[in-house]
Structures are given as C-alpha cells and as structure tokens.
C-alpha cells in the first residue's frame, strides 16, 4: 500500500470532506449539482479573463520590443514558440495533477486531493529547476536547428537566455493554478495571472529602454522583466497554497516524495505534455516553412497568431471548464452530465467564436498597425487572418471535445488525436500547399485551416466511441 492509499483508507471522516471549506465558497463553482449552462459560463468567465490576461502578458513584450525593428518582432515570435515548447515539459504534469485532483474532489475525498497537490508541487519545484539548467546549455543548438536568419537567431537567444531564469516560477504557478481550478475555484488563477501581468507591464519598458540609472537592455531586458514577474507569481502562489486560502491546502507534514503517486500523475502528465509538444512542434514547423518566404512573413505569422490566440482564449477557457466538470462528474458517477456540458460548450462557442470570426475578418488588419508600420507585414498579416478565420470554429470543436476525453483520464487518447491531427495532417498539408501549388505562404495558411477541420472530425468520432469512459484513476 503506498502513502496515498494510506491517506485514502485512513480518511475516517471522508463524508465530511464532501463539503467545500468556507475559505473558497466565494470563488468555487458547483460543477456537480449546478445547472449546466449557467455553471459552465460562471466557471469559464474567470478562466477566459485569465487567458486574456495571459495573452496580454505576451503582448507586452511584443509591443515594446517591436520598437526595435522587424527582426525583433520575428525573434519574439520564434521565442514564444520555443518558450511554449519549454513550458510543455512541466505543463503536462500540472494538467495530469489537475485531472486526478478533480476526480478526488468528485469522489468527495478532499484530504487525498490535498495530498496529491502537495506531492505534485514538490515534484514540480525539483523538476523545473533541473529543466531550466539543461535547456540553458541546449538553447544555442535548438536555435541553430531552426535555420533562422542570423539577426533573428541572435535576438531570440539573448531573450530566451534571460527568460529561462523564470522557468521555475512559471511552472510552479501553472501547477498550482491547475490544482486550484480542479477544485472549482477559477478566481485564484485569474488573480495570480493579473499580478504577474501587471508586474511585467511595469518592468518591461524600464528594462528594455532604460530609466534613470537603469541602462537600456533591449531584448535582454524584456526577458528579465518576464522572468522576474514569473518568479514573484510562483512565490505568491506557494504562499497562498500553504495558507489554505485557495481551497486546496499544502500539507507541510507530507513533503516526502511519494513515488507511486508521482508515477500515477506522470502517467496522466506525460501524454498531456506530448499533446502540447505536438502543438509546439507543428507551430515550429510552420514557422520554419514561413521563414523560407522571408522575415516579413515570419513577423506576419507572429502577429496573426496573436489574433488567433485572442479568439482562442474563450475556447481554452470553456475547454478547461469542461475538462474539470468531466473529472468531477465522472468521480461522482454522473456520466450523462458530462455530455450535457460538452453540448452546451459547443453551442456557446458557435455563438462566441462566430462573432469573433466576423470581427477578425473585417477588422483584423488593424491589429498589425498596433505593432508595426511596415506595409509588407501589415498586408501579409491581413492575408493570414482572412484565411485562418475559417478554421476557428473547427478548432473550437476539437479543443472542447478532446478536453472531455482528457478530463476523464484518457490523456493518451487525447494526445493521439491532437498530435495526429497537427503533426501528421496539418503540417504535411501546409508544406504541400505552400511548396507544390504555387500558393507560397498562402498555402501554409490554407493548410492550417485544413488541419483544424480534420482535428474536429477526428475528435468527435472518438468522443462518441465512448472508450474514454472506461479509464480508471
């Protein structure tokens, strides 16, 4: 019997654990008993705001760094994709933890949920420190493999070198946010992201351009500003988790590593990481395709992705809400309620994403003018958006559907769908259309849309096969 089993069997007052502590009643949503549509919207709204704040986080660096030229814009775009790639090492473990915690919450075993959270946070502190050191020494090789133009590669390297110091803070913050969200509390993650974004907004212009005795550090300053904000966010998150004010309490007397439990978390987390890796790999490949058509096309794709992400914030928020609802309701034995959440999410996203799609198509070109006055970049960004918008709804369907599957604990199945759709369908399609049809970079944009359509179809087929319902955690 491992330690987590001991805690489970020794939980003599397990029934009382079904009642959420008063500390989180103001921020917690009842995903087990509340009316589906209002509950989904109430839980997703703070998540959507959190993602928008997180997006603004990346926009801050882009906004200020864009004043340094088109090569700097392209470097930020490449850096963000590599940063996302690095982030995936820990984010999957955090997602896996959240899935298990949500199941324990649904079962009414809050004590075991707290123990799982404690083990996950300790593991993340160790892992994130090690991964930042390893990546520090591998960074130059990774950038060379991308075959970037020399000026872009140089700027990306100095930015990412500084950014790596914030990796532990970023990983820990995401881990704790995922855990707290799984209890039904979406307010805490929103507040932490708001804190780190405000800090980055204050530090970035000072360190990039200088102020008084502080010298102008350019791209290095942008990286230091972001890393500093991430470290502060991680420190605050740990402090609040220890206090128990998040609704999940860090158990100071249970810090000795429980490897069997960590192994079960990793079993969920590794496929989740690979799923996010597939997104990174596909985007890095698309950036590499775009680089063959010049720096302006890379910069345009960078800016176009930011518009995409603005639209997708709502998608990701509702997807996470559905994932959490799936875990809790499956733990409570309420399988029919899972499909109600899924259908409601699709209806909501059809409306919201449809409205956003229309606005991006009509006015998306104006976004590029915020960051650059280069007419070539503005024109290419407009071309990208006019193609990409036709894939938005399909992407939304695919994300929400795979979140149901992963929320049930079928992380490997979800990973296979996402990875297969993006790496083995979208990327080859984009390459073929851009290199063998005469469409050039426009072929990349068409390939992206085609990949999203296939993603939606495959995910829906797998959902209604219902094999994911049989997973045990």
Secondary structure, DSSP 8 states (H G I E B T S, - for coil): --HHHHHHHT-TTGGGGGS--GGGTTTB--TTTS-HHHHHHHHHHHHHHHHHHHHHHHHHHHHHHGGG-HHHHHHHHHHHHHHHHHHHHHHHHHHHHHHHHHHHHHHT-HHHHHHHHHHHHHHHHHHHHHHHHHHHHHHHHHHHHTT--HHHHHHHHHHHHHHGGGHHHHHHHHHHHHHHHHTTB-HHHHHHHHHHHHHHHHHHHHHHH-BTTB---THHHHHHHHHHHHHHHHHHHHHHHHHTTTSS---GGG-S--HHHHHHHHHHHHHHHHHHHHHHHHHHHHHHHHHTT-HHHHHHHHHHHHHHHHHHHHHHHHHHHHHHHHHHHHHTT-HHHHHHHHHHHHHHHHHHHHHHHHHHHHHTHHHHHHH---HHHHHHHHHHHHHHGGGHHHHHHHHHHHHHHHHTT-HHHHHHHHHHHIIIIIHHHHHHHHHSSS-THHHHHHHHHHHHHHHHHHHHHHHHH-GGGG---
